Amino acid sequence: MTTTDIDLTAGTGASGDGASTSEEAVGAAAARLLGILNDSSAAVLASIGHQTGLFDVMAGLPPASSEQIADAAGLNERYVREWLGGMVTARFVRYQPAAGTYRLDPALAPSVSGPGVDNLARMLQYVTLMGEVAGRIAQKFRTGGGLGYEDYPDFMHIQAGDSGSVHDASLVSAILPLAGCVDSLRAGIDVADIGCGAGHAVNLMAEAFPASRFTGYDFSEDAVLAGRAEARRLGLGNARFEILDAAALDIVEGYDLITVFDAIHDQAQPAKVLENIHNALCPDGTFLMVDIKASSNLADNVELPWGTFLYAISTFHCMSVSLAQGGQGLGTVWGVQLAESMVRAAGFGNVEVKELEEDPFNAYFVARK
């Protein structure tokens, strides 16, 4: 199979060669679409299960009635009962008609409940986010441009929960060691996190390495305020946050370590941001960039299990927010190859691409001047 001849009919029974399509293939294609309809509906319902805490409640309950489940979750029983119907038909929940009881499938429970990285229900919130802006994105197909960050009021919260689960589990123990600077962090260095969002990563690092000094930069006032509030709650004197567009960062040799977690591909001027980061690093400094692990070549992403999701969230958010600022619109799936080449073009002579087993979604770029 070449990059110009991708068989998109695999699994549908269609010939894919331009010949007339059999009734069997047409039926299989229709069945696939019905499956997509059901699965996307299950995704929205599962997102509700995460947002309302229903999955967490049910993970700790024996078989229970809708009334018991609603009472335990502090929710309206009628809505809970209808939601349970969808979860039963989606095979998330087991139903006993005689007893009128529901039980979350024990095999599924680790993937939809709890605070850890295994809880994939958290990511299903992106489906509901895309649904909220679908009509406006459709208009951008006609007019060009994109939607601004203000059009996604829930995005910061969703992304903070998503990235926070990874950072809580791995940032100090696994991610920072990839950069080879843990000893320096213990001794005391200056660190910046670009596009810090709600600042949880900054505060985790500041708490773990009290001798070092940490600054989080983000152009969202709400994000910066959230980071400051968490730092105050934790009593951190070595973490600070500033409102700043990374494209305007003009510090020269001010930081020993700069981190960016899944933020470069959203930038209006990603090349400029990378150049600014290069300039802001001390001569022996380290740049740790975390971004989506995918290929820059579409053909290589056809078999990526979450490839469709990546292109979807790019269309509905990551590419769009860049285009809204008159930017390049790199998109979520800019790919490891392009990412590495852009880091090198910014002036970094030594770039390594690393992976973590516990984080299959991201690639880790460790760069030095």
N, C-alpha and C positions, 0 to 999 in steps of 0.2 A: 504493500500500500504506500503510495507516495503522498506528499503533502498536498498535492492537487487533486487527489482522488480518494477522499475519505468517504467510506460507506456509512452514511447516516441512517440507513434502513436496517442495520443489523438488529436482529431480534424481533422485527415486525413481519418478516415473511415476504417483504417486497423484494423484487429482483434488483432494483437499483441500477439497471442497465439500459433504461429507456424503453424496454419492452412493455407490452400491456400488463397491467397489474391484475393478479387473480383476485377473485372474490374472497378467498381465504386471507390474502395479504391485506385487503381492504378491511376485513373484519378484525384482523389482528391489530391494525393501526388504530381503528376506532376503539378497540378494547384498551389499548395503551393510553389513549386520551382519557377514557373514563377512569383508568387507574390514576392518571395524573390529577384528575379532578378530585377523586377521593383522597389521594395522598396530600394534595395541597390543602384540602379542607381539614384533614387530620392535623396538618402542621399548624393551622390557625387555632384549632381547638387546643392543641398541645401547648401553644404559646400562652393561651389563657390559663391552662393548668399550671404553668410555671408562674405567671404573673400573680395569680390569686393564691398561690401556695397549696393548691389542691393536691398536686403530686406529692409534696412533702408530707402533707397530712395523711394521704392514703398509704404512703410507704410505711407509716407506723401503725396502721389500723388492720385488724382482722377483717374478714368479710363484714360489710356494714350496709345499712340502708342509705338511701339518698338523704333522709332526714339526719341520720347520725353523722354522715360525712359533712353535710352542710353545717351542722352545729359545731363540729370539731374545727371547721375552717372559718367559722363566723361569717357564712355566706348565705345568700338567698337560696332556699331549697329548690324552687322551681327552675332557676337557672342551672343549678348544680345537676338536677335530674336530667335536663336536656343535654347538658355537656356530657354527662355519663353515657347517655345513649350514643353520642358520637364516638366516645372513647371505646365503648363496647364493640361497635361495628368496625372500628379501626384496629381492633385486637390489642388495644392498650390495657383494657380492663376486662376482667372475667365477671360474668353475670350469672347468678343462680336464680332462675325464674321462680322456682317454688318458694324460696326463702325471700326473694326480692332483695338480694344483697349483691354488693359490688366489691371487687378486690383488684387492686393494681397488680398487673402481672409481675410476679417476683423477679422474673428474668429481665424485665424492662426497667424495674425500679432504679437500679444504679445509673441508668442513662437519662432519667428524667427528674431525679430528686437529689437533694443534698447540695452542699456548697462547692464541691470539688470539680476538677477538670472533666470528669466523666459525665457530668450533667449536660447533655446536648440539648435539652429542652430550652436552655437559656438562648441558644443560637437561633431557635425557631422564632424568636421575637423579631428577627430581621425580616421574616416573611410578612408579618403584620405591618412592619414599617414600610416595606415596599408597596404593600397594598394601599397604604394611606396616601402615597404620592403618585400612584400609577397614572391617574388621569393627567396630572400636571407634567409628568415625564413624557407621556404620549404627545403632548403639545410640543415639547422640545424636539421631538423627532421632526417636526415641521418647521420650527423656527430656529433651531440651534440654541446654543447657550445651555444653561443649566439652572438648577435650584440652589439657593444659598443654604448655608448651615442653619439659618433661622427657620427654614422650612422643615427641619427635622428635629422638633423639640425633644423627642425621646431618644435621639441617637446617642448622645453623650452617656445617658444612663445605661443604655443597652451595651454600648461598647465598654464602659467601665466595668460592668458585671462580667462581660466576656473575658476581657484581658485580665481583670483582677483575679479570676480563678486560676489562670496560668501563672501570674506573678506570685500569688500567695504560695503556690505549690513549688515554683521552680526558680524565681528570679534570683534569690540569694544563693540557693544551693546548687543550681545548674547553669542558669543563663549567664550570670556575671563571670563565673569561672571560665566560660568560653573566651572571654576577652583577655584573660590572663592578668588581671589587675586586682585580684582580691587582696593580696598582700599590701599593695599601694593604698587601697581603700581603707584597710585597717590602720595604716600608718597616718593617713590623712592627705587627701587630694581634693581638687576642685572638679566638680561634676555638673554637667548640664544635661537636661532631658528636653529635647526639642519636640514640640507638639505633645505636651505632657498630658493633655486632657484633664481629667479630674485629679490628677497628681498622685494617684495611689502608688505607682512605681517609685516616684521620687521619695515619698514618705517611707516606703518599705526599705529603700536603700539607706535613707538617713537614719532610720531606727537601727538598722543592722550595723552601720559603720559610723558611730558617733564622732570619730576623729575627722571625718571628711565633711565637705561642705557641698550642698546640693541646691541647684537652681532649676526650676521648671518653667519653661516658656510655652505659652499658648496664646493665640489671638482671641480666644473666647473668654470673656469676663466671667461668665458663669463657671467655666472650668477652673479658672484660676482661683475664684472664691471658694470652690469646693476643695481644692488642694490646700488652701490656707486653713480652712476650717478643720480638715482632718489633721493637719500638722499641729494645730492648737490642741485638739483633743488628745493627741499623742504626746504633747509636751515637747515637741521637737524644736530645738533652737538652731539646728543646722540645716533646715530646709526653708527655702523661700520660693515665691512664685511671682512671675512678672507677665503682664499682658504684652505680647509682642508677636508680630508676624515674622516667621522665621526668615522670610525673604529680606527683612530689614535688619537682621542680626549683623552688627558691625564690630564685634569684639575680635581682637587680634591676640592670639596666643594666650587666651585667658583660662582655658580648661585642660585638664589632664585626661579626662574621659568625657565623651559626649555620647549619649544614647538617643535613639529614635525608635519607638515601638509602633510599627504599622502606620506610619504617618507620611512618609515621603511620597507615596503614590497619590495622595490626596492633594498635594501642593499645586498651586497655580504655576509656580516657577521652580520645579524640583531641581533643575540643574543649578540655579542660583542658590537655593537652600543648601545643596551639597557643597558648593564652593564656599559659602559662608561658614559651614561647619568645619571645613578644612582650614580656613583662616583662623577660626576660633580655637583650634587645638594647639597646644604647646608642641614644640618640635618632636618630642618623644611621646606625644599623646596617642590615645586610642579612640577610634570611632566604632561603636557597636550599633549596627542597624538591623532591626528585625522587620521583615516584611514577608508577604505571602509567598509560600513555596509553590510555584507553578512555573510553567515554561513560557518563554516569550513567543513560542511557536504554537499556534492553535492546534495543529495536528498532534502535538505531544500531550495536549490536555484532554483529548477525546476520552481517554480511559481514566482520567483523574476522577476519583469517586465523587468529589464535591465540585467538579469543574463547572457545571451549570449554575450552581449557586454563586460561584465567584464572578462569572460574567453577569449574572443578574444583579448582584449587589453593586457591581461596578456601574452598570447602566443606571440603576436607580439612585445611587449615592456617590460613590467615590469619584467616578469620572465626571458626574454631573456637577459636584461642588467645585471642582477645578475649572470646568468650562464656564461656570457662572461668574468666575472672577476673570474671565478672559484668558484662562490658563491653557496648559498643554493638554490636559485631560488624559494623563497616562493611564488611569484606570487601575483597578485592583489586580488585573492579570498582566501587568507590565512584564512580569517574568524575571526569573533569576538571572538570565543572560543579560538582558538590558539593564537590570539593576546593577549588576557587577560592572558593566562597561561604563555606566554613568558615574559610579563611585570612583572608578579609575580616572575618568575624564575630569573629575573635580580636583585631581591632584594627588590622590592616594596611590602610592607606588606598590604597596603591599596589601592585597585584599584576599582574605580567605572566606569561603562559604562553608558554613557548618550547619549541622542538624542536631535536633534533640528528639529522642525517641518519644518523650512524653508530649511533644508538641508537633504533630504531623502537619499542621497547617502553615507553619512558618519556616523560613530560612533565616539563618543568622550570619550576618556579614561582619567580619572583624577586619577593620582597615587601619593602616598606619601610614604616615607620610613617607 
